[in-house]
Amino acid sequence: MNWRLASRLSVITLAVFVVFIVALLGSRAGGPSSTTANTAPTANSSGLQGTDLGGVQAPDFRLTDQTGKSIALSQFKGKPIILTFLYTHCPDQCPLTAEKLHAVMLNLGNKAENVAVLAVSTDPKRDTVAAALDFSKVHRMLTYWHYLVGTHNQLSPIWSSYSVYAAPTPTTTGGSVSHTTAIFLIDKQGRERVYFGDDATSAQLTADLQILLKQ
């Protein structure tokens, strides 16, 4: 075998190897294992951004909001719903989520009244009606959402039904609550459509709600 033939064979072999590697990486990138918590949500077939939840019926519940009013998720059928899980003494992520939701309401303008926002407490001991009212005022969400509070026995089944982890502080003062950062978007028919973690932006949420308002 002369050196030219050997050289050509080596080039062909290298090309086949490169194609194989590219194909292998491509198939892995398209699989479920490529999704991580740090990956920005992308639009699904419906045009919605976030993790597709398949349109299953959202579990109903009833709690008390920051004004002392009894509120059920099911009473908002006919409106898209933002559902999130917070606590009033949170030092970091919860205030950011509240501010993000305030920006969404401003982005929607007069359409904001056609969207329901529910924030479920993850801290039953410290999240009283008064604390929820104060938190709502501080973050300018008083007229935009229902900050829902309750006892541990009332809240725990709701956390479980939405696969939200919450480990409330054992005392009435001090301490933080470890909990899942979650924002669910529910459509007018009460179906879970998409989920966001702490990577959600107000622009993404606004765009999704504009789609759900038209459906």
N, C-alpha and C positions, 0 to 999 in steps of 0.2 A: 504494500500500500504506500503510494507516494505521499509527500507531505501536504499536497493540495487537497487530495481526497480526505486525508485525515483531518485537515483543518475544516473542510466543509461538514464532515460528520460531527465534529465537535460543536460547530455552530448550530447545526440542526438539533443536536441533543440538548444544548443549552436553551434553545428557543422552546422546545417541547417542555422542558422543566419549568421555565418561566410561566408558560401558559397554564400548566398544572397548578403552580403555586397561586397565581392570580385567581383561577377558578375556585380553588379551595378556600382562599380568603374571602372571596365574594359570597360563597355559600354560607360561610360562618357569619359574615356581617349581616346577612339577611335573616338569620335565625333568632330565636327568642333570647339566646344567651348574650346577644350584643346589646341588649337594653340594660342600662344601669341607672341608678338614682341620679347620676349627674348628667344624663343625656337629656337635652332639651326636647320637650314634647313636639311631635310632628303631627300634621293633619292626617286624619283617617279618611276613609272613603266618603263619609258624610260631610267632610270639610272641617270637622271639629278638631281642634288641637287637644292634646292630652292623651291619657291612656284610655282606650276604648273599653267601656264596661259592658257592652253587649245589649244594653237596653232592658236589663232586668228591672222588675218593679222595686222601687225604693221602699225599704221597710218603714212603716208608719210609726209615729210616736207622739206623745203629748207631754209638754213641760210648761214651766212658767217663765215668762219673759221679764225684761228689765222694768216693766211697768206693773208687774203683778198679774198680767193677763195670761189665761190658759191658751196655749198655742199648739196646734197639731200640724204636722207636715202635710197631711192629706187635705187640709183646708185651702191649700194654695194650688190645687189642681186647676189647670188653665193658665198657669204662669210658669216660666222657667224658675228653677230654684238653685241658689248657691247654698251649699251646706258645708260648714267648716266646724272645726273643733278647737276651742281655745280655753285659756284661763286668764283671769283678770290680773293676777300677780306675776304673770310671765314677764321676764326681763328682756326678751329678745324677739323671738320669731312671731309671737302672737300680736304684739303691737304692729309689726311690719305687715302681717296679714290684714289687720284691721285697716291700716292706711292704704294698702293695695286695693281692698274692697271699696274704700271710700273713693279712690281714683276711678274705679270701674263705674260706680254710680254717677260720678261727674261726667265720665265719658259717654254714658248712655243718655244723658240729658233728661228730657221729659219721658223717655222710655223706661227710666229707672223704676217708675211706679208700677210697671208691668212685670217686674222681677222681684221675687221674694228672696230674702237673705236670712238664713238661720245659722246662728253660732251656738253650738252645744258645748256646755262647760265640761272640762276634764278635771275640775277641782271642786267637788261638792261641798267641802268644808268651808272654804273661803269665798266661793262664788255665790254670794247672797244676791237677792234682788237689788239691794242698795249698791253693792259692788259692781254688779252688771250695769246698773244705770249710770254710775260714775264713769266706768270704762267706755260706755257708749257715747257719753258726752265728750270725753277727752279726745276720742278718735272720730268725732263728728259723724257717728253712725246712728244716733238716737232715732232718727225718723226713717232710716234706711233698712234697719235689720231688727230681728228679734234675737236678743242674747238670752239663751235658754238655760235655766238653772234647775237643780233638783237634788234629791238625796242620792247617795251612792247606789242604793237599790233601784232608783229610777233611772239613773244615768248609765250604769254598768251594762244593762242589756242593749242599750243603744250603741255604746262603743263596740260591743261584740257583733251586733248585726251589721255594722259598717266596717268590721275588721280594723278598728282603730285601737291601738294600744294606748292605755293610760294608766299611770302609776301615781295616784294622788298622794300628796304629802300627808303623813299620819297625824300632824298637829294642826292647830288652827292658826299658827303664826310661823312665818319663815318657811324656808324650803322651796324647792322647785318641783314641778310636775313633769315627769318624762312622758311624752305622748307623741303619737304620730302626727306629723304635719300633713293635713289632708284638706283638699277642697274638692267637693263633688259638685258636678253640674247635673241637674235633674230636669228633664223636659216637661212640657205642659201636661203630658199624660202620666206623670209621676214615675218615669223610668230613668234609671241611672244611665247617663250617657258617657261622661268622661270623668277622669280623676286626675288631679294635679297634686304634686308634692310642693316642696318649698321653692321649686324652680319656676313656678307660674309667674307670668308677668301680667300687669293690668291690661296690656294690649291684647294678649292672648285670651284672657277671660272675657274682655269686651267683645272681641271678634266672635267667640263661641256663642255668647249670649245673643248677639245680633242674629246669628243663624237660628238659634232655638226660638227666638221671638217670632220668626217668620214661618216656622213649621206648625 
